[in-house]
Amino acid sequence: MLEIRRATPRDAQTAFDIRLQAIRHQCIGAYTTEQMLAWTAGAAEDGYDVLMEKHFYLGCVDGEPVATGMLDLENSEIGAIFVLPGFMRQGIGLEILNYLEDLARDLGLEEVNLDATLNAADFYRRCGYVGDELAIYHSPSGLQLACLPMVKGLSLR
């Protein structure tokens, strides 16, 4: 059973490692090896750690973090949904996404957006997100990656 908890600054390296493993496992074919290595270079202290101050969450199985997800309230944006390779295809990413959407709804957002990686776009479409226009994501480190900006309206439950 998945337990979702708020991340703390001490979780930054764990969250960074989950991200690194997920990207290197899941994005093969969608991006070049060079892009994936540049995307996962560095350390949590290079800026990833400041994300822990946002609505950043860890999905844990038996107390061990296996997934991440974040809600950026300022931009009404969901991001950083990553699942360790050994836990992929078990519905964990969907649980994290649903949790973040519920949180956004509870905090009064009427819609959320995200920049889907090329390999994740179909997953987000199945979850009700729309958007087909290819764009370029510009990371704070200067990396540029193709992505699909997507949006989903949040209806009241």
Legacy VTK file of the C-alpha trace (Angstrom):
# vtk DataFile Version 3.0
C-alpha trace
ASCII
DATASET POLYDATA
POINTS 157 float
0.000 0.000 0.000
1.288 3.438 -0.938
1.653 6.092 1.732
2.087 9.651 0.464
3.841 12.128 2.734
5.170 15.659 2.473
8.879 15.778 1.715
11.291 17.586 3.996
14.637 19.213 3.144
16.340 16.015 4.349
14.537 14.124 1.552
16.165 16.126 -1.255
18.863 13.581 -2.116
16.397 10.673 -2.022
14.001 12.554 -4.323
16.882 13.469 -6.638
17.972 9.801 -6.822
14.421 8.629 -7.639
14.288 11.222 -10.422
17.674 10.138 -11.813
16.766 6.445 -11.902
13.329 7.072 -13.410
14.672 9.299 -16.181
17.490 6.933 -17.113
15.106 3.974 -17.181
11.939 5.450 -18.694
13.198 8.044 -21.171
15.327 5.748 -23.320
14.309 6.313 -26.927
12.398 9.510 -26.213
15.592 11.474 -25.622
19.226 10.934 -26.547
21.685 9.438 -24.087
23.480 12.794 -24.003
20.247 14.599 -23.086
19.425 12.106 -20.345
22.916 12.335 -18.862
22.824 16.144 -18.899
19.298 16.084 -17.425
20.411 13.898 -14.536
23.832 15.469 -13.936
24.686 17.307 -10.771
23.420 16.833 -7.245
20.379 17.675 -5.181
22.242 20.664 -3.732
22.452 22.211 -7.210
18.898 23.503 -6.866
16.691 20.428 -6.661
16.686 20.727 -2.886
14.737 24.017 -2.960
11.773 22.147 -4.462
11.264 20.469 -1.086
9.906 23.824 0.138
6.994 23.581 -2.320
4.184 21.035 -2.107
6.639 18.188 -2.778
5.616 14.668 -1.830
7.112 11.214 -1.565
5.218 8.018 -2.245
6.437 5.325 0.143
6.023 1.557 0.202
6.770 -0.041 3.569
8.221 3.290 4.680
10.699 3.503 1.778
10.363 6.329 -0.778
9.692 4.965 -4.280
8.061 7.930 -6.040
7.871 11.713 -6.059
5.461 14.411 -7.154
5.075 18.150 -6.739
2.412 20.828 -6.967
3.668 24.321 -7.798
0.803 26.521 -6.613
2.214 29.728 -8.112
2.068 28.240 -11.609
-0.826 25.778 -11.083
1.644 23.160 -12.261
2.119 19.503 -11.438
5.608 18.143 -11.878
8.394 15.885 -10.702
6.302 12.731 -10.976
8.943 10.029 -10.941
8.748 6.381 -9.894
11.662 4.049 -9.207
12.037 1.500 -12.038
11.261 -1.485 -9.795
7.900 0.065 -8.876
6.769 1.248 -12.310
3.562 -0.060 -13.872
1.931 -0.665 -10.478
-0.302 2.419 -10.457
1.978 4.429 -8.173
2.428 7.310 -10.622
-1.352 7.491 -11.013
-1.828 7.548 -7.234
0.662 10.413 -6.898
-1.016 12.306 -9.760
-4.495 11.830 -8.241
-3.201 12.972 -4.853
-1.738 16.159 -6.361
-4.913 16.871 -8.342
-7.012 16.456 -5.172
-4.648 18.787 -3.327
-4.891 21.364 -6.129
-8.694 21.106 -6.011
-8.699 21.504 -2.220
-6.483 24.591 -2.558
-8.951 26.169 -4.996
-7.301 25.572 -8.358
-9.706 25.117 -11.249
-7.120 23.634 -13.596
-3.565 22.345 -13.533
-0.904 22.176 -16.189
2.273 20.224 -16.739
5.054 19.727 -19.241
4.864 16.065 -20.220
8.008 14.311 -21.314
7.611 12.628 -24.686
7.475 9.172 -23.103
4.787 10.203 -20.554
2.334 12.074 -22.799
0.075 9.055 -23.379
-0.140 8.419 -19.622
-1.293 11.990 -19.035
-3.802 11.802 -21.913
-5.339 8.713 -20.297
-5.624 10.799 -17.104
-7.594 13.554 -18.855
-4.845 15.994 -19.824
-4.988 17.661 -23.216
-2.279 19.192 -25.342
-0.534 18.123 -28.528
1.654 21.122 -29.374
5.335 20.245 -29.118
7.391 22.782 -27.155
10.853 23.102 -25.688
11.345 22.924 -21.941
14.170 25.156 -20.728
15.578 23.860 -17.447
17.246 26.164 -14.917
20.550 24.451 -15.792
20.205 25.483 -19.440
19.155 22.078 -20.781
16.534 22.116 -23.507
14.177 19.158 -23.961
11.178 18.566 -26.175
7.957 18.339 -24.162
4.198 18.578 -24.510
2.526 21.291 -22.425
-0.775 19.850 -21.196
-3.708 21.078 -19.130
-6.580 19.520 -17.209
-9.659 21.147 -15.742
-10.404 20.120 -12.175
-14.091 19.576 -11.587
-15.489 19.645 -8.102
-16.157 16.263 -6.521
LINES 1 158
157 0 1 2 3 4 5 6 7 8 9 10 11 12 13 14 15 16 17 18 19 20 21 22 23 24 25 26 27 28 29 30 31 32 33 34 35 36 37 38 39 40 41 42 43 44 45 46 47 48 49 50 51 52 53 54 55 56 57 58 59 60 61 62 63 64 65 66 67 68 69 70 71 72 73 74 75 76 77 78 79 80 81 82 83 84 85 86 87 88 89 90 91 92 93 94 95 96 97 98 99 100 101 102 103 104 105 106 107 108 109 110 111 112 113 114 115 116 117 118 119 120 121 122 123 124 125 126 127 128 129 130 131 132 133 134 135 136 137 138 139 140 141 142 143 144 145 146 147 148 149 150 151 152 153 154 155 156
